[in-house]
Amino acid sequence: MGVLLLTPALIAYGVDVLARRSQRATFSGRSVPVALRANRSRDVACLVLVTLVTVAILGIIGMAIYGSLVRFWPYNLALGMHNYHKALSDPDELRTLTNSLVLATATAAIGTCLVAMSGWMVSRKAFPAGLTQALQGLAMVPVAVPGLVLGLGYVFFFNNPANPLHILQGSMALLVLCTIAHFYTVPHLMAVGGLIKLDREVDLAAQALRSGPAATGRRIHVAVLGPTLIDIAGYLFVNAMTTVSALMFLFNAQTRVAAIAVVNMTEGSRFGQATALAVLVMLICLAATALQMALRSLIIRRQAWRRQER
């Protein structure tokens, strides 16, 4: 089934190639920030739509929070912090939260660096056209492969004792590698989309000023892509904190993460503790998202060229 699902990925890759041929740069030396005009009707309609969607999402999250406060669902509906106390007092379950933080942090840090490099190579055409297209196609593959299939593939490959990489089986390094590969496509496209808007004349101007590729990348490309890189790091962190499918076959007793612990608790009918641990994971993700938004806003404020001149 996983191999069959690669067919839509190949079709999507072909569509992506055709779309990028007609895409033009939108950021050049003559570009100015866009100033949106106020439109009350549009804003009210969007506000209503967003409010409806938000209420539906908060309703689901609210039930999870309520379930975490119930003492023993559905027989004893008394509210309290009993489930949180049991989840945090268990060393094994507490270790899963630490493992999730390590996994998410490493995935965000390493994945963002890899995505920035691959996005730069594709958007700036740093290599011959064939190699660039091959890299783009390779980056599109993970989005078409289900996480369970990806995890099984890793098991078959790394579980073979004859494989020199067998030492990685069950390690946190393997979980990080699998998670980066699992969620690589969307951040890669974000990086490519952020850099492809930069007109080639900017690179030519840097060359005329005798700025090397490293200096140009640091002073121009990273500056333009800065907010996007923060979004990419946040995307990888949150997905690493919550993913289950790809990691289900790869962890051991020492590297089990919180999302898998929630599944194990649910299978054991420990619904209260499962929802309590899930809420703790959600709170960590919310804190990471708030940090992401603050850093993104700080970068944008420090870049004067993004502001509309009055």
C-alpha positions in Angstrom: 0.0 0.0 0.0 2.8 2.4 0.8 4.4 1.8 -2.6 1.1 2.3 -4.4 0.7 5.6 -2.6 3.9 6.8 -4.2 2.0 7.2 -7.5 0.1 10.3 -6.3 3.4 11.7 -5.1 4.9 11.4 -8.6 1.9 13.2 -10.0 2.1 15.9 -7.4 5.8 16.3 -8.2 5.0 16.8 -11.9 2.4 19.4 -11.1 4.9 21.2 -8.8 7.5 21.3 -11.6 5.0 22.8 -14.0 3.8 25.3 -11.5 7.3 26.5 -10.6 8.1 27.1 -14.3 5.4 29.8 -14.4 6.2 31.2 -11.0 8.1 34.5 -11.0 10.0 36.4 -8.4 8.0 38.8 -6.4 10.7 40.4 -4.4 13.3 42.5 -6.2 15.3 45.7 -5.6 12.2 47.7 -6.5 9.8 45.9 -4.2 7.9 47.7 -1.5 5.8 46.2 1.3 2.1 45.7 0.5 -0.4 47.9 2.4 -3.8 46.1 2.6 -6.9 48.2 2.3 -9.5 48.0 4.9 -12.7 46.1 4.0 -15.2 45.7 6.8 -17.5 43.2 4.9 -14.6 41.0 4.1 -13.2 41.2 7.7 -16.5 40.4 9.3 -17.2 37.4 7.1 -13.7 36.0 7.8 -14.2 36.6 11.5 -17.5 34.7 11.5 -15.9 31.8 9.6 -12.8 31.7 11.9 -15.0 31.9 15.0 -17.1 28.9 14.0 -14.1 26.8 13.2 -12.4 27.9 16.5 -15.5 27.0 18.6 -15.6 23.5 17.1 -11.9 23.0 17.8 -12.1 24.4 21.3 -15.1 22.1 22.0 -13.0 19.0 21.2 -10.1 20.3 23.3 -12.4 21.2 26.1 -13.7 17.7 26.3 -10.2 16.4 26.6 -9.4 18.8 29.4 -12.6 17.9 31.2 -11.8 14.2 30.8 -8.4 14.8 32.4 -10.0 16.3 35.4 -12.6 13.5 35.9 -11.5 11.0 38.6 -12.6 7.8 36.9 -14.4 8.0 33.6 -17.4 7.4 33.3 -18.2 6.0 36.8 -16.8 8.7 39.1 -17.2 12.2 37.5 -15.8 14.1 40.5 -13.3 16.7 39.3 -9.8 17.1 40.6 -6.1 16.9 39.7 -5.8 13.2 40.6 -4.9 12.1 37.1 -2.2 14.7 36.7 -0.7 13.7 40.0 -0.6 10.0 39.0 0.9 10.8 35.6 3.6 13.1 37.0 4.5 10.8 39.9 5.2 7.8 37.7 8.9 7.9 36.7 8.2 6.0 33.4 5.5 8.4 32.3 7.5 11.4 33.3 10.4 10.1 31.3 8.2 10.0 28.2 7.7 13.8 28.5 11.4 14.3 28.7 12.0 12.1 25.7 9.3 14.0 23.7 11.1 17.3 24.5 14.4 15.9 23.4 12.9 14.5 20.2 11.1 17.6 19.4 14.0 20.0 20.1 16.5 17.9 18.1 14.0 17.5 15.2 13.4 21.2 15.1 17.0 22.2 15.3 18.5 19.6 12.8 15.4 19.6 10.5 15.4 23.4 10.2 19.1 23.4 9.1 18.5 20.6 6.6 15.4 22.3 5.2 17.1 25.6 4.9 20.0 24.1 2.9 17.8 22.0 0.6 15.4 24.9 0.1 18.3 27.2 -0.8 19.8 24.6 -3.3 16.4 24.2 -5.1 15.3 27.8 -5.2 18.7 29.3 -6.1 19.5 26.5 -8.6 22.9 25.9 -7.0 23.4 22.6 -8.9 22.6 21.4 -12.4 18.9 21.2 -13.4 18.7 17.4 -13.2 20.2 17.2 -9.7 18.0 20.1 -8.5 14.9 18.4 -9.8 16.0 15.1 -8.2 16.4 16.8 -4.9 13.0 18.4 -5.2 11.4 15.1 -6.1 13.1 13.3 -3.1 11.8 16.0 -0.8 8.2 15.4 -2.1 8.2 11.6 -1.3 7.6 11.6 2.5 4.2 13.4 2.2 2.9 10.4 0.2 4.1 7.7 2.5 1.9 6.9 5.6 3.8 7.1 8.9 3.1 3.4 9.7 4.6 2.4 6.3 7.6 4.6 7.0 8.1 3.1 10.4 7.9 -0.4 9.0 10.5 0.5 6.4 12.8 1.7 9.1 12.3 -1.5 11.1 13.1 -3.7 8.1 16.3 -1.7 7.4 17.7 -1.1 10.8 16.6 -4.3 12.5 18.9 -6.4 10.3 21.9 -7.5 12.5 24.1 -7.5 9.3 23.4 -3.8 8.8 26.3 -1.7 10.3 23.6 0.9 11.2 21.8 -1.7 13.4 23.3 0.0 16.4 20.8 2.8 15.9 17.8 0.5 16.4 15.6 1.9 19.2 17.8 4.9 19.8 16.7 8.5 20.1 18.9 9.3 17.0 16.8 7.0 14.9 13.5 8.5 16.2 14.9 12.0 15.3 15.9 10.8 11.8 12.6 9.2 11.1 10.6 12.2 12.4 12.6 14.6 10.2 12.0 12.4 7.1 8.3 12.0 8.0 7.6 15.8 8.1 10.2 17.0 5.6 8.1 17.9 2.6 6.0 20.8 4.0 9.0 22.7 5.6 11.0 22.1 2.4 8.2 23.7 0.3 7.9 26.5 2.8 11.7 27.3 2.4 11.5 27.0 -1.4 8.5 29.2 -1.5 10.1 31.8 0.7 13.3 32.0 -1.3 11.9 31.7 -4.9 10.2 35.1 -4.4 13.7 36.6 -4.2 14.7 38.0 -7.7 17.9 36.8 -9.2 19.1 40.4 -9.5 19.7 40.5 -5.8 22.2 37.6 -6.1 23.9 39.4 -9.1 24.2 42.6 -7.1 25.8 40.7 -4.2 28.3 39.1 -6.7 29.0 42.6 -8.1 29.9 43.7 -4.6 32.2 40.7 -4.3 30.1 39.0 -1.6 30.8 35.3 -1.5 28.0 32.6 -1.4 28.3 32.2 2.4 28.1 35.9 3.1 25.2 36.4 0.6 23.3 33.5 2.2 23.9 34.9 5.7 23.1 38.6 5.0 20.4 38.2 2.4 18.8 34.8 2.1 18.7 34.0 5.8 17.3 37.5 6.5 14.5 37.1 3.9 13.8 33.5 5.1 14.1 34.3 8.9 10.4 34.4 9.8 9.8 31.3 7.6 12.6 29.4 9.4 11.0 30.2 12.8 7.7 28.8 11.4 9.5 25.7 10.1 11.1 25.1 13.5 7.7 25.5 15.2 6.1 23.1 12.7 8.7 20.4 13.2 8.6 20.8 17.0 4.9 20.5 17.4 4.6 17.5 15.0 7.5 15.7 16.7 5.7 16.2 20.1 2.4 14.7 18.8 3.4 12.1 16.2 2.7 8.4 16.9 2.5 6.4 13.7 6.0 6.5 12.3 7.6 5.9 15.8 5.3 3.1 16.9 7.7 0.4 15.7 11.0 2.2 16.6 11.0 3.0 20.3 12.2 0.9 23.2 11.6 1.2 27.0 14.1 4.0 27.3 13.0 6.1 24.3 9.3 5.9 24.5 7.7 9.3 24.0 4.6 10.9 25.5 2.3 10.5 22.4 3.0 6.7 22.4 2.5 6.6 26.2 -1.0 8.1 25.7 -1.9 5.3 23.3 -0.6 2.7 25.7 -2.6 4.2 28.6 -5.8 4.2 26.4 -5.3 0.6 25.5 -5.0 -0.2 29.2 -8.3 1.8 29.9 -6.4 4.5 31.9 -8.4 7.2 30.2 -7.9 9.8 32.9 -4.1 9.6 32.9 -4.0 9.4 29.2 -5.9 12.6 28.7 -3.9 14.3 31.5 -0.6 13.4 29.7 -2.2 14.5 26.4 -3.1 17.9 27.9 0.4 18.3 29.2 1.7 17.7 25.7 -0.8 20.2 24.3 0.4 22.8 26.9 4.0 22.3 25.8 3.0 22.7 22.2 1.1 25.9 23.0 4.1 27.3 24.9 6.3 26.4 21.9 3.8 28.1 19.5 3.7 31.2 21.6 7.5 31.4 21.6 7.5 30.9 17.8 5.1 33.8 17.3 7.1 36.0 19.6 10.4 35.3 17.8 8.8 35.7 14.4 7.3 39.1 15.4 10.7 40.2 16.9 12.5 39.3 13.7 10.0 41.2 11.5 10.2 44.2 13.8 14.0 44.3 13.6 13.9 44.2 9.7 13.0 47.8 8.8 12.8 46.9 5.1 9.6 44.9 5.7 7.7 47.9 7.1 5.6 50.2 4.9 7.1 53.7 4.7 4.7 56.4 5.8 
